[in-house]
Each structure stands twice: as structure tokens, then as C-alpha cells.
């Protein structure tokens, strides 16, 4: 159906062999491969980071809030432009979500300035998102959180391998939360990682991941434990060794895949720059290294986005939206979310074009030429 789809897996025989080896081993739940994946992911981030493999980034976010004792009566500042998981986990622990606006139409991330506007005596935590794989300006954000005694959680779902001033995203806050969903830079289908540099927070995470138990099934299987204690109430947010084996292969490919994304984005920018009806954000960021998770553009306010998506589809090109505004969802219409005009405008005008590491320059050219053709026809007909 698609000549150019939105995302395509960067898989080959290595992933198949890795899964087969786990199945043949007879041990498929969380075990030695999960531990190995955690260790190698920690090495990727550096800074004495501890990693806890979990079932999703949403699980990681939920566990982070629980471990930091965020509860009813507290406020948590989150980006207005992000996936619904961030607002959902805040509400699930009983806290109140407060929205921070995007910094500008050039840089869609939240900033220390937009966060500061929303701080009240009830603010206990901030969740920042490195949108599309472009790091937030972390110096000012971390300083603000430290001055106000506010806990900082990094949503790094878009940003495995990204860095700010040479320091890996996911190592600035109390916790970092990564996603390994199918369309992510490091893709295993489902899964995530919760990272921290604090050994006590790591222990809290491991308790929340697996029922608060002091010993795992693997420990009993290996004869390292006969029984276990339960130190606190916990959940089942475990990863399994099948996912971890895929993660290890994907981790080996991550650097080259992120570089391929960078080259594709540079091609996009070159081909799209003459088109007056669109604007490309994140072009002048300094002292940061993106991982180019998605390629979002901002459409002229007079363009019918839904019509454009359908016309691209008719030409075999898949596109998407990242993300609808929270106020447009039924669940959040009546919870009195604060105003965030820049994010709302972006939500209604943003369009995401195809981007994946095995994509060719010819496919980028086809997307750009198709987009330009449609916009010229629309302009002529107006």
C-alpha cells in the first residue's frame, strides 16, 4: 500500500537469531539477558547510571512518580506537547497535571522559562520530554529544579543516545524513562528502561518493578534463593528475555541508525527549504546532539492538514500527527488545563513525515516532491 511508510523496522537475521537463542534456552522471562541489556544500556549513558528494564516507558514514568512519593495534592508540570502517557501517569498517582508551553515555534521543547511560569507551592515534580529526539536545554532546567527542590524526571522516549553538552539524556534528573516501542529508535515491540544515578532510587525502582520482592524467579531457578521477602507493595512491570535479546541487537545498531536518521533529516531540510508553506523546527539548536526520532514540520495556518494527509496517502506516502492537544481528548476536556498557546497552535498545524534508518534518499525526495506538488496545486486552486 505504501511507497514510503511512516516507520519501518531496522531488523535483519540478527534479531531472529537472538530470539531463537532465547526460546531454545528454555528461559524466556526476565533473566540473564535482561541483566545484560541493563548493563549495556547503562554503559551507553555513562555517568555511573543504573538501568532497570521494564515493560514500557509508561511503566517507567509511573514507577518514577511512585518512587518519588508524588501523590494526591501534588502538582506535576509536564509538556503541553507530548504523548498522553505523561498526563495519564500523573493522574494515575492522584496528582494534578500542569502544562508548560513550548519554548517557541523554532524549538518545541519546554524550557526553564515556560516551566517557571507554572510553579506553585504544590509543585513537586517536573517531567520534561526531549521532543523528536532533540534535547531540552538542561542546564537551566536542572538549576531551576534544584533551586526550588523540585524532582526532575526525563521522558527520553524519543532520545536514546541523544546528549546535551556531551552528557547523555536520561542522566540529568532523578529518573530517566526510555521507550523501546516498535517505532522508537531502539525497537523491541514493547519495553522500556528506567535510569537513575542514585543507588537508592534504583532499588526503589526494582522493588516497584516486581511486586516488592527481594528475590526473583531467576534467583530461585539458579539456586541463589529458596524464598523471598516483600519489602513494599509493588507491581509487575518486568521485561522478558526475548525483548532484552532484541534490545541487545538493537543497541549494537543504535549509533549507526541514529547517524542514518541525521543524514536523512539533512536531506529533508535541503529539499523542503524552498517551500514557503512549511516551517522546519529544531534547526539551530546548540551544544546538543539529536537522535532524530521523528521529522515534524509546521504547516502554514491556511493549509488543511487532514486533506493534505489524505492526498499524501493517495500518492502512497504515510504521514502522522505528533501530538493532538490534550484539550482535544474527551478525558481531559473538563479538568481545567491551563492555557498553552504555542503548543496548541503546533498541535493543530504539525505534520510528521516518514523517517527510519533504512529509508533511502530517493524516498525522501519522493516525499518532498509529492508534498510540494500537492501544496502548489492547492495554492493554484485557491
C-alpha positions as CSV (number, residue, x, y, z in Angstrom):
1,X,0.0,0.0,0.0
2,X,2.7,2.5,1.0
3,X,5.5,3.6,-1.3
4,X,7.0,5.3,1.8
5,X,5.6,4.3,5.2
6,X,6.0,6.3,8.4
7,X,8.3,3.8,10.0
8,X,10.0,0.6,9.1
9,X,11.9,-1.8,11.4
10,X,15.6,-1.9,11.2
11,X,15.7,-5.7,11.6
12,X,17.7,-8.5,9.9
13,X,18.7,-12.1,10.7
14,X,20.4,-11.0,13.9
15,X,17.2,-10.2,15.6
16,X,15.7,-13.6,14.5
17,X,18.8,-15.4,15.7
18,X,18.7,-13.6,19.1
19,X,15.0,-14.6,19.7
20,X,15.6,-18.2,18.7
21,X,18.5,-18.5,21.1
22,X,16.3,-17.4,24.0
23,X,13.5,-19.7,23.0
24,X,15.9,-22.6,22.6
25,X,17.4,-21.8,26.0
26,X,14.2,-22.7,27.8
27,X,14.2,-19.4,29.8
28,X,12.1,-16.7,28.3
29,X,11.1,-14.5,31.3
30,X,13.3,-11.8,32.9
31,X,16.7,-13.3,33.4
32,X,20.4,-13.0,32.5
33,X,19.7,-11.4,29.1
34,X,17.7,-8.7,30.8
35,X,20.5,-8.0,33.2
36,X,23.0,-7.9,30.3
37,X,20.7,-5.4,28.5
38,X,20.5,-3.2,31.6
39,X,24.3,-3.2,32.0
40,X,25.0,-2.3,28.3
41,X,22.3,0.4,28.4
42,X,24.0,1.9,31.5
43,X,27.3,1.9,29.6
44,X,25.6,3.8,26.8
45,X,24.6,6.6,29.1
46,X,27.7,6.6,31.3
47,X,27.8,8.9,34.5
48,X,27.5,5.8,36.7
49,X,23.9,5.3,35.6
50,X,21.9,2.4,36.9
51,X,19.3,0.9,34.5
52,X,16.1,-1.1,35.3
53,X,14.5,-2.8,32.3
54,X,10.7,-2.6,32.4
55,X,7.6,-3.3,30.3
56,X,7.2,0.2,28.8
57,X,8.2,3.8,29.2
58,X,4.8,4.4,30.7
59,X,5.7,1.9,33.4
60,X,9.0,3.7,33.9
61,X,7.2,7.0,34.3
62,X,4.6,5.5,36.7
63,X,7.4,3.9,38.8
64,X,9.3,7.1,38.9
65,X,6.4,9.1,40.3
66,X,5.7,6.3,42.9
67,X,9.3,6.1,44.0
68,X,9.4,9.9,44.4
69,X,6.3,9.8,46.5
70,X,4.2,12.0,44.2
71,X,0.6,11.8,45.4
72,X,-2.8,13.5,45.7
73,X,-2.5,17.2,46.4
74,X,0.8,17.5,44.5
75,X,1.3,19.2,41.1
76,X,3.5,17.9,38.3
77,X,4.5,20.1,35.4
78,X,4.5,18.3,32.1
79,X,4.9,19.5,28.5
80,X,1.7,20.5,26.7
81,X,3.1,18.9,23.5
82,X,3.7,15.3,24.3
83,X,2.2,11.8,24.2
84,X,-0.8,11.1,26.5
85,X,1.3,8.8,28.8
86,X,2.8,11.8,30.6
87,X,-0.6,13.2,31.7
88,X,-2.0,9.8,32.4
89,X,0.7,8.7,34.9
90,X,0.4,12.0,36.8
91,X,-3.4,11.5,37.1
92,X,-3.0,7.8,38.0
93,X,-1.0,8.7,41.1
94,X,-3.6,11.2,42.1
95,X,-1.5,14.3,41.4
96,X,-2.6,17.3,39.3
97,X,-1.0,17.8,35.8
98,X,0.0,21.4,35.0
99,X,1.1,22.2,31.4
100,X,4.2,24.0,30.4
101,X,4.2,25.6,26.9
102,X,6.7,25.1,24.1
103,X,9.6,27.5,24.2
104,X,9.0,28.8,20.7
105,X,7.9,27.8,17.2
106,X,11.6,27.2,16.5
107,X,12.2,24.9,19.5
108,X,9.2,22.9,20.6
109,X,10.7,21.7,23.8
110,X,9.7,23.2,27.2
111,X,12.2,25.5,28.8
112,X,13.1,26.7,32.3
113,X,11.2,29.9,31.4
114,X,8.0,28.1,30.5
115,X,8.3,25.7,33.5
116,X,8.9,28.6,35.9
117,X,5.7,30.2,34.9
118,X,3.7,27.2,36.2
119,X,5.5,26.6,39.5
120,X,3.4,26.9,42.6
121,X,3.9,25.8,46.3
122,X,2.2,22.5,45.3
123,X,4.7,21.7,42.5
124,X,6.6,18.6,43.5
125,X,8.0,17.3,40.1
126,X,8.6,18.2,36.5
127,X,8.5,15.8,33.6
128,X,10.4,17.1,30.6
129,X,10.4,15.5,27.1
130,X,13.2,15.6,24.6
131,X,10.8,16.0,21.8
132,X,11.5,14.3,18.5
133,X,15.0,13.3,19.9
134,X,16.1,17.0,20.3
135,X,17.5,17.5,23.9
136,X,16.0,20.2,26.1
137,X,18.3,23.0,27.4
138,X,19.1,21.1,30.5
139,X,21.5,23.5,32.4
140,X,18.7,26.0,33.1
141,X,16.1,23.3,33.8
142,X,18.2,21.4,36.3
143,X,19.3,24.6,38.1
144,X,15.7,25.7,38.4
145,X,14.6,22.3,39.8
146,X,17.4,22.2,42.3
147,X,16.7,25.8,43.5
148,X,13.1,25.0,44.0
149,X,13.6,21.5,45.4
150,X,11.5,20.0,42.6
151,X,12.1,16.5,41.4
152,X,13.1,16.1,37.7
153,X,12.0,13.2,35.5
154,X,13.3,13.0,32.0
155,X,10.9,11.4,29.4
156,X,13.5,10.1,27.0
157,X,11.1,8.0,24.9
158,X,12.4,9.9,21.7
159,X,16.0,10.2,22.8
160,X,18.1,7.1,23.3
161,X,21.7,8.2,22.5
162,X,20.9,11.9,22.5
163,X,23.1,14.3,24.5
164,X,23.3,17.8,25.8
165,X,26.7,19.4,26.2
166,X,28.2,15.9,25.9
167,X,26.1,14.4,28.6
168,X,23.5,11.7,27.8
169,X,19.8,12.4,28.1
170,X,18.4,10.4,30.9
171,X,21.3,11.3,33.3
172,X,20.2,14.8,34.4
173,X,17.1,14.1,36.6
174,X,16.2,11.8,39.4
175,X,15.0,9.4,36.8
176,X,15.1,8.9,33.0
177,X,12.4,7.0,31.2
178,X,13.1,5.4,27.8
179,X,10.8,3.7,25.3
180,X,11.5,0.7,23.1
181,X,8.1,0.6,21.4
182,X,8.0,-0.6,17.8
183,X,8.5,2.9,16.2
184,X,11.3,4.0,18.5
185,X,15.0,4.4,17.6
186,X,15.7,1.3,19.7
187,X,12.8,-1.0,18.8
188,X,11.8,-4.3,20.6
189,X,8.0,-4.1,20.2
190,X,7.2,-3.2,23.8
191,X,9.5,-2.3,26.6
192,X,11.3,0.5,28.3
193,X,14.1,1.4,30.7
194,X,14.1,3.4,34.0
195,X,17.5,5.0,34.7
196,X,19.0,6.8,37.7
197,X,22.4,7.7,39.1
198,X,21.1,7.2,42.7
199,X,21.5,3.6,44.0
200,X,18.7,4.1,46.5
201,X,16.3,5.2,43.7
202,X,17.5,2.2,41.7
203,X,16.5,-0.1,44.5
204,X,13.1,1.6,44.7
205,X,12.6,1.0,41.0
206,X,13.5,-2.6,41.2
207,X,11.0,-3.1,44.1
208,X,8.2,-1.4,42.1
209,X,9.1,-3.5,39.0
210,X,8.5,-6.8,40.6
211,X,6.0,-6.9,43.5
212,X,8.4,-5.5,46.0
213,X,10.2,-8.9,46.1
214,X,13.7,-9.3,47.4
215,X,14.4,-12.3,45.1
216,X,13.3,-13.0,41.6
217,X,12.2,-16.2,39.9
218,X,15.6,-16.5,38.2
219,X,17.3,-16.4,41.7
220,X,15.3,-19.4,42.8
221,X,15.8,-21.2,39.5
222,X,19.6,-20.7,39.8
223,X,19.5,-21.9,43.4
224,X,20.6,-18.5,44.7
225,X,17.5,-18.2,46.9
226,X,14.9,-20.5,48.4
227,X,12.2,-18.0,49.2
228,X,11.8,-14.2,49.3
229,X,10.7,-11.3,51.4
230,X,8.4,-8.5,50.2
231,X,9.8,-5.1,51.3
232,X,7.0,-2.9,49.9
233,X,4.0,-3.0,47.7
234,X,5.0,-3.3,44.0
235,X,3.7,-4.1,40.5
236,X,4.6,-6.4,37.7
237,X,6.4,-4.1,35.2
238,X,9.1,-6.6,34.2
239,X,10.7,-7.0,30.8
240,X,11.3,-10.5,29.5
241,X,14.5,-12.0,28.0
242,X,13.0,-12.2,24.5
243,X,12.6,-8.4,24.5
244,X,16.0,-8.0,26.1
245,X,17.7,-10.1,23.4
246,X,16.2,-7.9,20.7
247,X,17.3,-4.9,22.7
248,X,20.9,-6.0,22.8
249,X,20.9,-6.4,19.0
250,X,19.2,-3.0,18.5
251,X,21.7,-1.4,20.9
252,X,24.6,-2.5,18.7
253,X,22.8,-0.8,15.7
254,X,21.8,2.3,17.6
255,X,24.7,4.6,16.8
256,X,24.8,3.8,13.1
257,X,21.0,4.0,12.9
258,X,20.9,7.4,14.6
259,X,23.6,8.7,12.1
260,X,21.5,7.4,9.2
261,X,18.5,9.4,10.6
262,X,20.6,12.5,10.8
263,X,21.7,12.3,7.2
264,X,18.0,11.8,6.1
265,X,16.9,14.8,8.1
266,X,19.6,16.9,6.5
267,X,18.3,15.7,3.1
268,X,14.8,16.6,4.1
269,X,15.8,20.1,5.2
270,X,17.7,20.7,1.9
271,X,14.7,19.6,-0.2
272,X,12.0,21.3,1.8
273,X,13.7,24.6,2.5
274,X,12.4,26.3,-0.7
275,X,8.7,25.5,0.1
276,X,7.2,28.6,1.7
277,X,4.1,27.0,3.2
278,X,6.0,24.9,5.7
279,X,8.5,25.6,8.5
280,X,11.1,23.1,9.9
281,X,11.8,23.4,13.6
282,X,14.9,22.4,15.6
283,X,17.3,23.8,13.1
284,X,19.5,26.0,15.2
285,X,20.0,24.1,18.5
286,X,23.4,24.5,20.1
287,X,25.5,22.2,22.2
288,X,23.2,19.2,21.8
289,X,23.2,16.0,19.7
290,X,19.8,14.9,18.5
291,X,18.9,11.3,17.5
292,X,16.2,12.5,15.0
293,X,13.4,10.2,16.2
294,X,10.7,11.8,14.0
295,X,10.7,14.5,11.4
296,X,8.0,17.1,12.2
297,X,7.1,20.1,10.2
298,X,4.8,23.1,10.8
299,X,2.3,23.8,8.1
300,X,1.1,27.2,7.2
301,X,-2.1,28.1,9.1
302,X,-4.1,28.1,5.9
303,X,-3.3,24.5,4.9
304,X,-6.0,21.9,5.5
305,X,-3.9,19.3,7.3
306,X,-6.4,16.4,7.1
307,X,-6.8,17.0,3.4
308,X,-3.1,17.0,3.0
309,X,-2.7,13.7,4.9
310,X,-5.3,12.1,2.6
311,X,-3.6,13.4,-0.6
312,X,-0.2,12.1,0.6
313,X,-1.9,8.8,1.3
314,X,-3.3,8.7,-2.2
315,X,0.3,9.0,-3.5
316,X,1.4,6.1,-1.3
317,X,3.0,8.3,1.4
318,X,2.1,7.8,5.1
319,X,2.2,10.8,7.5
320,X,1.0,11.3,11.0
321,X,0.4,13.9,13.9
322,X,2.6,14.3,16.9
323,X,0.6,15.1,19.0
324,X,-3.1,16.1,19.4
325,X,-3.6,18.7,22.1
326,X,-4.7,17.3,25.5
327,X,-7.8,19.5,25.4
328,X,-9.0,17.8,22.2
329,X,-9.3,14.4,24.1
330,X,-12.6,13.6,25.8
331,X,-10.9,12.5,29.0
332,X,-9.3,15.9,29.6
333,X,-12.0,18.4,28.4
334,X,-13.3,19.2,31.9
335,X,-10.2,19.1,34.1
336,X,-9.4,22.8,33.7
337,X,-6.0,22.5,32.0
338,X,-4.1,25.8,31.8
339,X,-3.6,27.7,28.5
340,X,-0.5,26.9,26.4
341,X,-1.0,28.9,23.1
342,X,2.2,27.9,21.3
343,X,1.8,24.2,22.0
344,X,-1.9,24.3,21.0
345,X,-1.0,26.0,17.7
346,X,1.7,23.5,17.0
347,X,-0.7,20.6,17.8
348,X,-3.1,21.8,15.2
349,X,-0.6,22.6,12.4
350,X,2.2,19.9,12.9
351,X,2.7,17.1,10.4
352,X,5.1,14.2,10.8
353,X,6.8,12.8,7.6
354,X,8.3,9.4,7.2
355,X,11.7,8.8,8.8
356,X,13.5,5.5,9.6
357,X,17.2,4.4,9.3
358,X,16.8,2.1,6.3
359,X,15.0,4.9,4.3
360,X,16.7,6.0,1.1
361,X,17.4,9.5,-0.2
362,X,15.2,8.6,-3.1
363,X,12.3,8.0,-0.8
364,X,13.0,11.3,1.0
365,X,13.0,13.0,-2.4
366,X,9.7,11.4,-3.3
367,X,8.1,12.6,-0.1
368,X,9.3,16.1,-0.7
369,X,8.3,16.2,-4.3
370,X,4.9,14.9,-3.5
371,X,4.4,17.4,-0.7
372,X,5.5,20.3,-2.9
373,X,3.2,19.2,-5.8
374,X,0.2,19.0,-3.5
375,X,0.8,22.4,-2.0
376,X,1.4,24.0,-5.4
377,X,-1.9,22.5,-6.7
378,X,-3.7,23.7,-3.5
379,X,-2.3,27.2,-3.9
380,X,-3.2,27.4,-7.6
381,X,-6.8,26.3,-6.8
382,X,-7.2,28.9,-4.0
